[in-house]
Amino acid sequence: MLVVGVLSEGSASIVRMSNRAGAPTAAQVHALVQSLARVAADGPTATDGDGARELLAMLEGLERVKAAAAAAQARVTVAFTTVCDGLEQQRRERRAARAAASGADRFTVWRARRGRTGGGAPSVGAQVGLARRLSPNRGARAVGTAHVLVAHLPHTLAALS
């Protein structure tokens, strides 16, 4: 079960977000964002030492949420690219089978198997960039960074989580 610290109305509270697999759903993530937006809109203030300590605690909690969100983005990005790669491989195999069944030459079958038929869906990097409100180039870089974090820097990813 994932536990995320949410700051609302100037005080820290804990919200449990999970589905059967243990990860939050998209709707729960959007609810978390709305809760954080309310904190920003209310504009917490401090008039004494206790209020200042509360504001520092809020800053620390928000920093932890930001780091956990970055780790979650990396994991979700890698999962998304894995799914997309599997779907693309299936599409390539179907195109190659259709080309072979239609009696096409070997070069056409090779192009279909390699996915070099032109056109097609936008790249994974472009889709990630769109979801993260980045350019397609920055989205592709984010995909690469996510793969490095998940595959080669597990301790860094754990520290973010």
C-alpha positions as CSV (number, residue, x, y, z in Angstrom):
1,M,0.0,0.0,0.0
2,L,1.4,3.4,-0.9
3,V,1.1,6.2,1.7
4,V,1.4,9.7,0.5
5,G,1.7,12.7,2.8
6,V,-0.9,15.3,1.8
7,L,-0.9,18.8,3.2
8,S,-4.4,20.3,3.5
9,E,-5.6,23.4,5.2
10,G,-2.3,24.1,6.9
11,S,-1.9,20.7,8.6
12,A,-0.4,17.5,7.6
13,S,-2.6,14.5,7.1
14,I,-2.1,11.0,5.6
15,V,-4.1,9.8,2.7
16,R,-3.9,6.1,1.7
17,M,-4.0,5.6,-2.0
18,S,-4.0,2.2,-3.5
19,N,-5.7,-0.2,-5.9
20,R,-5.6,-4.0,-5.8
21,A,-2.0,-3.9,-7.3
22,G,-0.9,-1.6,-4.5
23,A,-0.4,1.5,-6.8
24,P,-2.6,4.5,-6.9
25,T,-5.1,5.0,-9.6
26,A,-5.1,8.0,-12.0
27,A,-8.2,9.4,-10.2
28,Q,-6.4,9.2,-6.8
29,V,-3.4,11.0,-8.2
30,H,-5.7,13.7,-9.6
31,A,-7.3,14.0,-6.1
32,L,-3.9,14.4,-4.6
33,V,-3.1,17.2,-7.0
34,Q,-6.4,18.9,-6.2
35,S,-5.6,18.7,-2.4
36,L,-2.2,20.3,-3.0
37,A,-3.8,23.0,-5.1
38,R,-6.0,23.9,-2.2
39,V,-3.0,24.3,0.0
40,A,-1.4,26.7,-2.5
41,A,-4.7,28.6,-3.0
42,D,-5.3,29.1,0.8
43,G,-1.8,30.6,1.2
44,P,-0.7,29.4,4.6
45,T,0.6,32.1,7.0
46,A,2.6,32.1,10.2
47,T,2.4,34.6,13.0
48,D,4.5,32.9,15.6
49,G,7.2,30.3,16.2
50,D,4.7,27.4,16.0
51,G,3.3,28.7,12.7
52,A,6.8,29.0,11.3
53,R,7.7,25.4,12.3
54,E,4.4,24.2,10.7
55,L,5.4,26.0,7.5
56,L,8.8,24.3,7.5
57,A,7.1,21.0,8.1
58,M,4.9,21.7,5.1
59,L,7.9,22.5,2.9
60,E,9.6,19.3,4.0
61,G,6.4,17.3,3.2
62,L,6.0,19.0,-0.2
63,E,9.6,18.2,-1.0
64,R,9.0,14.5,-0.2
65,V,5.9,14.5,-2.3
66,K,7.8,16.0,-5.2
67,A,10.6,13.4,-4.9
68,A,8.1,10.5,-4.6
69,A,6.2,11.9,-7.7
70,A,9.5,11.9,-9.7
71,A,10.2,8.3,-8.7
72,A,6.6,7.3,-9.6
73,Q,6.9,9.1,-13.0
74,A,10.1,7.2,-13.7
75,R,8.4,3.8,-12.9
76,V,5.2,4.7,-14.8
77,T,7.3,5.8,-17.8
78,V,9.2,2.6,-17.9
79,A,6.0,0.6,-17.6
80,F,4.4,2.6,-20.4
81,T,7.4,2.1,-22.7
82,T,7.3,-1.6,-22.0
83,V,3.7,-1.9,-22.9
84,C,4.2,0.3,-26.1
85,D,7.2,-1.8,-27.1
86,G,5.1,-5.0,-26.8
87,L,2.2,-3.6,-28.8
88,E,4.6,-2.3,-31.5
89,Q,6.2,-5.7,-31.8
90,Q,2.8,-7.3,-32.2
91,R,1.9,-4.7,-34.9
92,R,5.2,-5.5,-36.7
93,E,4.6,-9.2,-36.7
94,R,1.0,-8.7,-38.0
95,R,2.3,-6.5,-40.8
96,A,5.1,-9.0,-41.7
97,A,2.6,-11.8,-41.7
98,R,0.2,-9.9,-44.0
99,A,3.1,-9.0,-46.3
100,A,4.3,-12.6,-46.4
101,A,0.7,-13.8,-47.0
102,S,0.2,-11.4,-49.9
103,G,3.3,-12.8,-51.7
104,A,5.4,-9.7,-51.2
105,D,9.1,-9.8,-51.9
106,R,11.6,-10.4,-49.0
107,F,12.6,-6.8,-48.8
108,T,8.9,-5.7,-48.2
109,V,8.5,-8.4,-45.5
110,W,11.8,-7.3,-43.8
111,R,10.6,-3.6,-43.8
112,A,7.3,-4.7,-42.3
113,R,9.1,-6.7,-39.6
114,R,11.4,-3.9,-38.8
115,G,8.6,-1.3,-38.6
116,R,9.9,0.7,-41.5
117,T,6.6,1.1,-43.4
118,G,6.3,4.9,-42.8
119,G,3.7,6.8,-40.9
120,G,2.3,5.2,-37.8
121,A,1.7,6.3,-34.3
122,P,3.7,9.0,-32.6
123,S,6.9,7.9,-30.8
124,V,6.8,6.9,-27.1
125,G,8.9,9.9,-26.3
126,A,6.4,12.2,-28.0
127,Q,3.5,10.6,-26.1
128,V,5.4,10.9,-22.8
129,G,6.2,14.5,-23.6
130,L,2.6,15.3,-24.3
131,A,1.5,13.7,-21.0
132,R,4.2,15.6,-19.0
133,R,3.6,18.8,-20.9
134,L,7.0,18.7,-22.6
135,S,8.3,18.8,-26.1
136,P,8.7,15.5,-27.9
137,N,12.4,15.8,-27.6
138,R,12.3,16.4,-23.9
139,G,9.8,13.6,-23.6
140,A,12.3,11.2,-25.3
141,R,15.0,12.4,-22.9
142,A,12.6,11.8,-20.0
143,V,12.1,8.2,-21.2
144,G,15.8,7.7,-21.4
145,T,16.3,9.1,-17.9
146,A,13.5,7.0,-16.5
147,H,15.1,3.8,-18.0
148,V,18.5,4.7,-16.5
149,L,16.9,5.4,-13.0
150,V,14.9,2.1,-13.0
151,A,17.5,-0.2,-14.5
152,H,20.9,1.2,-13.4
153,L,20.3,3.5,-10.4
154,P,18.0,1.6,-8.1
155,H,19.4,3.2,-4.9
156,T,18.8,6.7,-6.3
157,L,15.2,5.7,-7.3
158,A,14.7,4.3,-3.8
159,A,16.0,7.5,-2.2
160,L,13.5,9.5,-4.3
161,S,10.7,7.2,-3.2
